[in-house]
Amino acid sequence: MFFPDHVRTETVSVWNGKIDIVFRVAGDGPTLVYLHPAAGLMWTPFLDALARHHTVVAPHFPGTAPDDPHAIHRIDELGDLVLIYEEALRAMNCHDAAVIGESFGGMLASELAATFPDLFSQVALLAPVGLWREDLPVANWIAAAKEEMPAMLFADPSGPAAQAMFTPPDDPEMAVKGMAGLVWSIGCTGKFLWPIPEKGLAKRLHRVTAPVLIIWGAEDRLIPAAYAEIFANHLAKAQVVIVPNAGHVLPAEAGEAVLGHLTGFLAPPEHARGAA
């Protein structure tokens, strides 16, 4: 797990001292919370691009940060997880900040925004998990074999984005550690998704008061793009963008397009009017 020198680390103790949440922070500007997908937090060019105009605040999911893999065992249920994140974000002065939630992080952002409507000023969801319809099954990524993952996550499983993600490091020890970390991260987040990645979010989404931008890849084979409108139908102030020729891992496969949509959505109203 590598983080560049310009990314600093901050830790807050929450849940009556039982859980330490580790944050990675970089950039300058309005605070922008980033909630990572099930695979864990990785500092990518996408986050660096966001950090050019924002202070990006990205927490590690409990159990996936270095030095405390057992933190996940001290969290019993989804409701507790939401309270832990809310306490940690307020401790980091992230109240009234914008949030980007990617995949599993999108579900978490949605739960937080529904439970604490004043927490976020804007909510951007990148192909979020969290809803379920029998006629639109979500692929079981938790049990998927490694060789199935590129086609599940990318529109072009042989393209550069997929190759960059799935090509192991030359150092065998680093490769083993990387795979172990990935499996552990999926297991930690899977605790709140298994066996069906729907834990009642549909009943709570109407409580979200912040504007919501939903971005989905048209070729998403993990979570069908039809879920974009399903999410939007539960929200009072939502807009949907479908990105062509993109799969589930939007920042890697369609980063420029996603950044363009996010820039317009996150721009202060006076800036947006001036650009019109």
N, C-alpha and C positions, 0 to 999 in steps of 0.2 A: 504494500500500500504506500504509494509515493505521493507526496504533496510538495509543490514547489516552494522555494524560500519565501516568496512574497505572500504566501498563504499562512496566516497566523492561526494559532490554536487557542481557544478559550474553553474553559470547563465550568459548568454550573452544577451545583448539588441540589437535587429536588427530591420530592416524594419522601419528605421527612428524613432526608439524608441517606436514603437507601439507593438512590440512582444518581450517577454522574452522567450528564449529557455533554459530550464533546462536540464543540462547534469548530468548523473551519471558516475563516473570515478573510475576505480580500476585497479590495476596491475602495472607491470613494463616491459618495453621493447618497441618494435616498436608500434606505434599507430595503433589501430584497431577500426574502427567505426562500431557500431552495430545499425542497424535500425530495430526497433521492429515491430511485426505484428499488425493487427487491434485491437487486444484485449488489447493493451497497453504494457508498459514496466514493466517487472517483473525481479528481479535479481534472476537468477536460477543457479544451479550447472554447467550448460553449460557455462554461462558467467564466472563463477569462474574458470572453466578449461581453458578458453581462456586467462584469466587474469594471468595465471601462466607464460606465455611467451610474453604477450603483455600488453600495456596500453589500456584497453578497454574504449572507449568513446561512451556513449549511450545517445542520446537525447530523451526526452519525446516529443511525438507529441503534437503540440500546442492544448491547451484545456484539455489535459490529465494529465498535471503536477499538483501537489498540489497548491492550492491558486489562480489559474487563469483559471477556466473552460471556461470563456468567450473569451479567446484568439482566439478560433476557429472562432468566428464571425467577426474577423478583417482580415480574409483571404478569398478572394473572389473566387479564381480559382487556378487550379493546377499549372499554370505557376508562379503565385505569391508564392505558397508553395515551389517550387523548388528553387526560388531565395532566399527565407528566409532561407532554409536549407543550401544553399551554403554559404551565408553570415555568418551564425552561425558556420559552420564547419571551415571556414577560420579564424574566430575570435578565435577558439579553437586550432589553429595551426594544423589542420588536413589535410592540403594540402599534396598531394602525399602519403596519407595513404591508407591502404587496407580497404575495407568495406565488411561487411556481412549484407545482407538484407533478412529478413525472411517474406515471404508471402507479405503483404502490404508493408513492408519495402523493399522487393525485387523490387517491382515496383518503389518505391521512389529512391532506389539506382540506378536502371536502368535509370530513368529520369535524375538524377544528372550526371551520367557518360556520358550520351548522350549530355546533354546541356553543360557540362563543362568537356571535354575529359581529361583535365590535372588534375582534382581534385583527382582521385583515382589511385593508382598504380596497384591494383588488385581488382576484384569484385567477390564476392561469393554470389550466389543467392540460397536461400533455398525455393523451391516451390513458386516462385514469381507469384503474380497476375499481370495483366496488358495487356494480350493478350486475344483475343476472336475469336473462330470459331463456327459457327452455329452448326456444327456436333459434337462439343466437348464443350457443355455448362458447365460453371462454376456454382457450386451450390450457391444458394442465402443464404449465411450465415447471412446476415443482417436481413432477415425476418424469419430465422429458429427458431423453438421452442427450448427451452433449452434441452428437452429430445432427440431432433434430433442431437444435436451437437457431442456427443461422437462418434457416428458411422460416422459422417461426417469428423471428424478430426483425428481419430485414426484407424489404421488397426485392433487393438483389443480393441473395446470399453469397454470391461469389464476388461482390463488389468490394471496393477499398474499405468502406466503413465496417462491413462484416469481417473482412480479413483482419483489420486492425484490432477488432475486439477479440477475435477467437484465435489469433496466432499467438502461441505461448512465447514467453521470453526465452532467449538463448540459454540463459542460466537455468539448469534443471531444478536447482533448489528454489529459485524464485518462481518457476512454473508450478511446482508442487504447492508452494505457499499461496500462490494466486488462486489456484483451483480450490484449495481448502477454504480460503476466505470466501470465495464465491458460494460454495456449497453451504457454508455456515450462515452467510447473509440471507440466502434464500430460505434456509431453515428458520432463522429468527423471525423474518417477516411473515413466513408461511404460518407461523403460530396463530396469526390473526386472520388468516384467509382460508385455511384448510377446513373442510374439503371443498366447499363452495365459496368462491370469493365474493360473497354478498352477506353482509351482517346487519341488514336493516337500514342501510344508508338511504334507500329510496324514501323511507318514512321521515327522514330528517332533512333532506336537501331543501325543502321549502323554507327552512329557517335561515338560509344563507341570504344576507341582505347586500353583500358587496357585489359589484359587477364581476362577471365571470367570462373568461375567454376559454373556449374548449378547442384544442387543436388535435387533429387526428390524421394519421397517415391513411391514405386511400387503400393501400395494400397491406394493412395491418392484418396479419394472420394469427396473432395472439388474441387480441380483443377486436372483434369486428367493428369497422368504422361506423356502422349503424348505431352503435352506442352513443355516439356524439349527440345525436338528436334526442336520444332517450334521456341522457343527462340534462340537456337543455330544457326539455319539457318539464323537468322537476324544479327548475330554477326561475326566479322572477326576472333576473337581468343577465341573460346569457347570450353570447354570440358564438357561432360555430365556424371553424375554418377546417376544411379538408385539404390536406396537402397531397397533390398527385405524386405518384412514383415514390412513395415513402411507406415504410413499414412502421413497426412499433417503436423502434429506438429513434425517435424523431431528431434529437439534437445531433446524433452521429450521421444520420443519412440525409437529413434535410435541414442542417443547422442554419444556413443562411436564410432560408424561407421562414423558419420558425422565429429566428431573431427579428426578422422584419415585422412579422405580425406582433411579436411581443413589444417591440419598440413603439409601435403605434398605440398599442393597448395601454402600456405603462406610462406613456408621455403625460406630463402634467397638462391639464385642460388648456392653459394659455399657450403651451407649446404646440399642442395639437391644432388649435385654431390658427396659429401663425403659419403652420405648414399646409393648411388647407388651401 
